[in-house]
Amino acid sequence: MKKLIPIVLLLIVFTVSVNAQIVISKPNLSFTQACASASFNSYNVTFSFSPESGISSSNTFIIELSDATGDFSNAQTIFTSASGSISTSPATISFSLPVDTAGEAYKLRIKSTSPVATSSASDAFAAYYKVQDTPFTINNLIENAVFCSGDSYLLTIDNPGGPLNDSPLQYDFLTFNWYKETSETTSVFVASGDSLEVTESGTYFVETNYGSCTSDSFSNRVTVAEASSEETSTSINSSLGNPYCFENGPTTLSAISGDSYQWFKDGEAIDGATAQMYITNESGRYSVIVDLGDCSATASINLENTGFTSSIDVDETIRLEEGETLVVNITTSATNPTFQWLRDGNSLPSASSNSYEIAESGNYRVIITQNIGCASTKEFVFRVTEQFPDVAEIPNLISPNGDDINDTWIIPQQFTSGTNTKVMILNSQGKIVLNTNDYENNWPANLNFKDINPVYYYIITTSNNQTRKGSITVVK
């Protein structure tokens, strides 16, 4: 009897797993260029993906930014969505640019994580983050500079930054373009870099390179000239302006760059002041001599530390006709100013505004005080006299007896106060009793006569050295 041999059929089951896949479209940009700053840095990109069912609940979408040439070899991730937050197509994502973005040919691409997929690159676009977007200074805000013939002058961006100068050199990834003005509204590109060596006369400035993006990151203008002689003039800058407020501390005076320096105050050399800058908190007339090697430059500034400017609309000497009046006006930039008017040292209580009607002769003074901010004062002094009578000849006889007729020696107006004419009177012994360049037809005031009908002698010398001589008999 044959044995039955059981046959075992092995059923082998193969399980085939197919991974889901999606396709992501080319990103569509909502902008043509991205000019970002601290006040605005939000841009949108739209893309599609298919099929929607192909993404998992844990999927995230990523935006990658190329380098400035469109290369993704070292791409930056600038946005990552929350897991599962984007599940329908098309989708729009908002993103921000990194602060070191600067170039004309950036691109974006979109990536997914579950499943893994990558879009093609977007169109190229210019993108800049304007990390510094305010005016800045070069060469300590000097307006004019000079260089010796055959030499050059170096223009540089001031650094470090501070409250008065937001220097773009604080950001080492920024680049700069230098320009030379060709007219009041046009200029030409000269070179790139942190500084510029100038060998041609002209007006120069520099801008932070933000490519096709407009910005306010530009410098002051500096006019550079080639010295036409061994000595030429330039300018001085005050770091706190002029006038400046002494309460805010000292200001720094800056000259153009050179080989050596000597500073002066009111015409006197300042000991030890031999650097390009001089720090002071005193008003005055400052000047500097700059040795440029083969030539030199001089500069000066009338420094004021009141914190405001003022002007008066009259000369130091005013003559009024009998019965005539004159309104004197003060113009000032002082904040909340007060005005004090004085005549012959006495305060005029009724005068407290910026104008006053003058009706009397005398020595006047007006004091302007700023009461908010820089608490400081400024004053003007002027003199009011009566109009001298216009006589034709120089008299040779006077009678100072108090009858108001021929009491003083009255000479033609062409020789009186304001004409810079020297008037000298001598007695018979040759002693000088009057010597003035400001004669007011008032001699012989307060003069005692011991002799009867004494004779005096005069010498009148005009500003162009014309001389008139004669005698004066004093009759009582």
TARALIN-V753539 format. One record per helix or strand. SS is the DSSP state (hx for helix, st for strand). FROM is the first residue (numbers start at 1). TO is the last residue. If there is no record, write none. Layout:
BEGIN
((SS,FROM,TO) (SS,FROM,TO))
END
This chain:
BEGIN
((st,23,24) (st,28,29) (st,33,37) (st,40,40) (st,43,47) (st,49,50) (hx,52,54) (st,61,65) (st,76,80) (st,91,95) (st,102,106) (st,108,113) (st,116,118) (st,125,129) (st,136,136) (st,138,138) (hx,139,141) (st,144,147) (st,153,157) (st,162,162) (st,165,165) (hx,168,170) (st,176,181) (st,187,192) (st,195,198) (st,202,208) (st,218,219) (st,222,226) (st,231,233) (st,237,238) (st,245,245) (hx,246,248) (st,251,254) (st,260,265) (st,268,269) (st,277,280) (st,284,291) (st,296,303) (st,306,306) (st,310,312) (st,317,320) (st,326,332) (st,337,343) (st,346,347) (st,355,358) (st,362,370) (st,376,386) (st,397,398) (hx,413,415) (st,422,426) (st,432,436) (st,455,461) (st,467,474))
END
